[in-house]
């Protein structure tokens, strides 16, 4: 192999490696964005659930207790 062929092969290899690294970093960024969106959604739903539980507890405390029937 001549020096030109070795240079060309080395450049192609480096080019493929650059493309691979760019693609990998793009995928990592997309995964991080999706994870952040999921975390935000989970936090929002948890806050809504806790608020509803608090409202239900307040409503249960304000409501009169249910009368229980005696033994038959």
C-alpha positions as CSV (number, residue, x, y, z in Angstrom):
1,X,0.0,0.0,0.0
2,X,1.3,3.4,-0.8
3,X,1.3,6.3,1.6
4,X,-1.6,8.0,-0.2
5,X,-3.8,4.9,0.2
6,X,-2.9,4.6,3.9
7,X,-3.7,8.3,4.4
8,X,-7.0,7.9,2.6
9,X,-7.9,4.8,4.7
10,X,-7.0,6.6,7.9
11,X,-9.1,9.6,6.9
12,X,-12.1,7.4,6.1
13,X,-11.7,5.7,9.5
14,X,-11.5,9.0,11.3
15,X,-14.5,10.3,9.4
16,X,-16.6,7.2,10.4
17,X,-15.5,7.6,14.0
18,X,-16.6,11.3,13.9
19,X,-20.0,10.4,12.5
20,X,-20.4,7.7,15.1
21,X,-19.5,10.0,18.0
22,X,-21.8,12.7,16.7
23,X,-24.7,10.3,16.4
24,X,-24.0,8.8,19.8
25,X,-23.9,12.3,21.4
26,X,-27.2,13.2,19.7
27,X,-28.9,10.0,21.0
28,X,-27.6,10.7,24.5
29,X,-29.0,14.3,24.3
30,X,-32.4,13.0,23.1
31,X,-32.5,10.4,25.9
32,X,-31.7,13.0,28.5
33,X,-34.4,15.3,27.1
34,X,-37.0,12.4,27.2
35,X,-35.9,11.5,30.7
36,X,-36.3,15.1,31.9
37,X,-39.7,15.4,30.3
38,X,-40.8,12.1,32.0
39,X,-39.4,13.3,35.4
40,X,-41.4,16.6,35.0
41,X,-44.6,14.7,34.2
42,X,-44.1,12.4,37.1
43,X,-43.6,15.3,39.5
44,X,-46.7,17.1,38.2
45,X,-48.8,14.0,38.6
46,X,-47.5,13.3,42.1
47,X,-48.4,16.9,43.1
48,X,-51.9,16.5,41.7
49,X,-52.3,13.2,43.5
50,X,-51.1,14.6,46.8
51,X,-53.4,17.6,46.5
52,X,-56.4,15.3,45.8
53,X,-55.6,13.1,48.8
54,X,-55.4,16.2,50.9
55,X,-58.8,17.4,49.7
56,X,-60.3,13.9,50.2
57,X,-58.9,13.8,53.8
58,X,-60.3,17.3,54.5
59,X,-63.7,16.3,53.1
60,X,-63.7,13.1,55.2
61,X,-62.9,15.0,58.3
62,X,-65.7,17.5,57.7
63,X,-68.3,14.9,56.9
64,X,-70.3,13.4,59.7
65,X,-69.3,9.8,60.7
66,X,-71.3,7.1,59.2
67,X,-73.7,5.4,61.5
68,X,-73.0,1.7,61.9
69,X,-75.7,-0.8,62.3
70,X,-75.9,-2.9,65.4
71,X,-75.5,-6.6,65.5
72,X,-78.3,-8.6,64.1
